[in-house]
């Protein structure tokens, strides 16, 4: 069996649950950004032409908020918003 790559964060791990893995990846990306979650939500709102609230960004990374989903159509806007200049 191939070994899994080590996680980027010491307390995170790769799971068999794709949703948990996405939440972990979003959390790591936000932590690596110099922008705040509020700034990321504002930039995503501008890029997508619809309101992305700070609460939504927080929910995407919260393991208990399983009803809130990050849409695949938002990947580019999220990537651009969290990137360092």
C-alpha positions in Angstrom: 0.0 0.0 0.0 1.3 3.5 -0.8 2.0 5.7 2.1 0.1 8.9 2.5 1.9 12.2 2.3 2.5 13.9 5.6 0.1 16.7 6.5 1.2 20.3 6.3 -0.2 21.0 9.8 1.0 19.1 12.8 -2.6 18.5 14.1 -4.3 17.7 10.9 -4.4 14.4 9.0 -5.7 13.0 5.8 -9.0 11.3 6.2 -11.1 8.9 4.1 -13.8 11.7 4.4 -13.4 14.0 1.4 -15.4 16.8 3.1 -13.1 16.7 6.2 -10.1 16.9 3.9 -11.6 19.9 2.1 -12.3 21.6 5.4 -8.7 20.9 6.5 -7.3 22.2 3.2 -9.3 25.4 3.5 -8.2 25.9 7.0 -4.5 25.5 6.1 -4.9 27.9 3.1 -6.5 30.5 5.3 -3.8 30.2 8.0 -1.1 30.5 5.3 -2.6 33.7 4.0 -1.7 37.2 5.2 -5.3 38.1 4.7 -7.9 37.8 7.4 -11.0 35.7 7.0 -13.0 38.9 6.7 -10.8 40.1 3.9 -11.1 36.8 2.1 -14.9 36.9 2.3 -14.9 40.4 0.9 -12.6 39.6 -2.0 -14.6 36.5 -2.8 -17.8 38.5 -2.8 -16.3 41.0 -5.3 -15.0 38.2 -7.5 -18.2 36.1 -7.5 -20.7 39.0 -7.6 -22.6 37.7 -4.6 -22.2 38.0 -0.9 -19.8 35.6 0.8 -20.1 36.3 4.5 -17.5 35.9 7.2 -19.8 33.4 8.8 -19.8 31.3 5.6 -16.0 31.3 5.5 -15.9 30.3 9.2 -18.5 27.5 8.6 -16.5 26.0 5.7 -13.7 25.2 8.1 -15.8 24.1 11.1 -16.1 20.3 11.3 -19.5 20.6 13.0 -21.1 22.7 10.3 -21.8 19.8 7.9 -24.8 21.5 6.3 -22.6 24.3 5.0 -20.7 23.4 1.9 -17.9 25.0 -0.1 -19.0 25.1 -3.7 -16.5 23.9 -6.3 -17.4 26.9 -8.4 -15.8 29.1 -5.8 -12.3 27.5 -5.9 -10.8 30.1 -8.1 -12.2 33.0 -6.2 -11.1 31.5 -2.9 -7.6 30.9 -4.3 -7.3 34.4 -5.6 -8.6 35.9 -2.3 -6.3 34.0 0.0 -3.2 34.4 -2.1 -0.4 36.6 -0.8 0.4 39.5 -3.1 
